[in-house]
Amino acid sequence: MERTPETFQPTSIPIDVIRDISNVTKSMLVFLYSVIITVSLVGNSLVFLTFICNRHMRSIVNVFIVSLAISDFTVTITCMPINLGNILTKYWIFGAFSCKLVPFIDNLTVSSSSLTLCCIAFDRYYAIVHPLKANAVKTPKRAAILLLIVWIIALVSSIPYSFCFELFEVCIDPKGCPKHKAHRTAHFCRGQDRSQIDQLQIWLTMVVLFIIPFVFMTVTYSVICYTLWSKRPIGSSFGQSEDVQTRYKKKAVKMLILVVLLFVGCWSPLIIFEVVAKETELLASDKSLTSKYYLQWLALSSACVNPIIFAFMNEKFRKNFNKILCCRRNQIDPLPKRTTQPINLTLMDTGNNSNPDSQRVKSESVMKESTQV
């Protein structure tokens, strides 16, 4: 049965249909996205290759860093290109499946990243605040279980997002769109009108996967900083150089501050913007739409800054990066000689501690362990 050429008018035309960003803004976003995509692909690939090719880099904290790199790499090859394409074309041209897949992967990677950052904070807490207990608590088996829990939580919390988004066909002709003339319509990937239960689920996800991790990291790193700056480091009473202590402190504190600032700085502006936009008419102007696109870029840029803070600032990672980039795989450092036994013997020695060399080894070894990432 043939359908009559009826004309339909959408009840509400999406704000994107009647507004668009300038060509200058589009060009700038293309450049910015190209930068973070390139840096993220190269940086996260180097992190993964360094971990695979070097046995001595397979520490527990580096396992968490690799998990973070995998998450960042995934969002780089999926969400970033599609997000940029949607900005440039104005409409959704990637099909119904991608409309559900992209929000799912986006939330999955962000959730896993935030929880993995908590794991790193937990690891650093024991390494610095309780260095003598760290070896008993930080085991490969526990790290694997912790990572499995992280990805399960992220996966479960992301499933509802694939059901919240649908592909909508809307009329873009002010005069109306006959149903048999599809060229006058366009597709948009948008969230459905959510019920109170859906809204509650979104807020619970935000609290559990963003606010609580942020509070946890803030408290954890505050305790770590207090331990580094206020308390006398282990072994400092045995004549350790003040310059050595200061160097270790500065290195650790820089790392900790950057972890918190980058996590908050990349994601909080977009989260606040989205929450305010849902309750107000914030997106009613061209400038606000431009701001939204830049904030989306800022949030996604966390995928390229994470390799910088966790890898490029680490001397061992940087050294192996250079060797991989220069195609000198055969020159990668072999597994280093074990030094655990002499250090443990020194720490457990209950006899005469008058040997200054032994005391110096003990103090510097513990301090290095407590501040090294």
URBELZI-V903654 format. One record per backbone hydrogen bond with DSSP energy under -1.0 kcal/mol. CO is the residue of the C=O (numbers start at 1). NH is the residue of the N-H. Records with the same first field share a line. If there is no record, write none. Layout:
CO: NH  NH
This chain:
4: 6
6: 179
8: 177
14: 17
22: 26
23: 27
24: 28
25: 29
26: 30
27: 31
28: 32
29: 33
30: 34
31: 35
32: 36
33: 37
34: 38
35: 39
36: 40
37: 41
38: 42
39: 43
40: 44
41: 45
42: 46
43: 47
44: 48
45: 49
46: 50
47: 51
48: 52
49: 53
50: 54
54: 57
55: 58
57: 59
59: 63
60: 64
61: 65
62: 66
63: 67
64: 68
65: 69
66: 70
67: 71
68: 72
69: 73
70: 74
71: 75
72: 76
73: 77
74: 78
75: 80
78: 82
79: 83
80: 84
81: 85
82: 86
83: 87
84: 88
85: 89
86: 90
95: 99
96: 100
97: 101
98: 102
100: 104
101: 105
102: 106
103: 107
104: 108
105: 109
106: 110
107: 111
108: 112
109: 113
110: 114
111: 115
112: 116
113: 117
114: 118
115: 119
116: 120
117: 121
118: 122
119: 123
120: 124
121: 125
122: 126
123: 127
124: 128
125: 129
130: 133
133: 137
134: 138
137: 139
139: 143
140: 144
141: 145
142: 146
143: 147
144: 148
145: 149
146: 150
147: 151
148: 152
149: 153
150: 154
151: 155
152: 156
153: 157
155: 159
159: 162
160: 164
164: 192
166: 190
168: 188
170: 186
173: 176
177: 8
178: 181
181: 184
182: 185
184: 172
186: 170
187: 92
188: 168
190: 166
195: 199
196: 200
197: 201
198: 202
199: 203
200: 204
201: 205
202: 206
203: 207
204: 208
205: 209
206: 210  211
207: 212
210: 214
211: 215
212: 216
213: 217
214: 218
215: 219
216: 220
217: 221
218: 222
219: 223
220: 224
221: 225
222: 226
223: 227
224: 228
225: 229
226: 230
233: 236
235: 238
236: 239
241: 245
242: 246
243: 247
244: 248
245: 249
246: 250
247: 251
248: 252
249: 253
250: 254
251: 255
252: 256
253: 257
254: 258
255: 259
256: 260
257: 261
258: 262
259: 263
260: 264
261: 265
262: 266
263: 267
264: 268
267: 271
268: 272
269: 273
270: 274
271: 275
272: 276
273: 277
274: 278
276: 280
281: 284
285: 289
286: 290
287: 291
288: 292
289: 293
290: 294
291: 295
292: 296
293: 297
294: 298
295: 299
296: 300
297: 301
299: 302
300: 303
301: 304  305
302: 306
305: 309
306: 310
307: 311  312
308: 313
311: 314
314: 318
315: 319
316: 320
317: 321
318: 322
319: 323
320: 324
321: 325
322: 326
323: 328
324: 327
328: 331
329: 332
339: 343
340: 344
341: 345
342: 346
343: 347
344: 348
355: 359
356: 360
357: 361
358: 362
359: 363
360: 364
361: 365
362: 366
363: 367
364: 368
365: 369
366: 370
367: 371
368: 372
